[in-house]
Amino acid sequence: MSYRDFRLFWLSSMAEHAGEFMEFTALSWLVWEKWHDPYLLGLLLFCRVIPTAVFPLIGGVGAAFGAMCLRVSLVLYFVLTPVRRMQEA
């Protein structure tokens, strides 16, 4: 933690996660106090967790596909450029 920027990043990340935890706790408490329904608490948890679980999977597939396309493009460029130059000569 000797780097100032990293220290600020780390502390702000800790504060953000603490705030997120407090928000979730308060929202769960509100749902329980208002309706006393475990189904709604489960639904709340489901709605909070699903985007966190699904979007990284989609993003990971997209990143892998994008990296594969980049590699194919680079290979084609470096293979076909000399062939084209030989045809021009």
LINHU-V330429 format. One record per pair of residues at least 24 apart in sequence whose C-alpha atoms are under 8 Angstrom apart, sorted by sequence separation. I is the first residue (numbers start at 1). J is the second residue. D is the distance in Angstrom with one decimal. If there is no record, write none. Layout:
BEGIN
i=(I:I)
j=(J:J)
d=(D:D)
END
This chain:
BEGIN
none
END
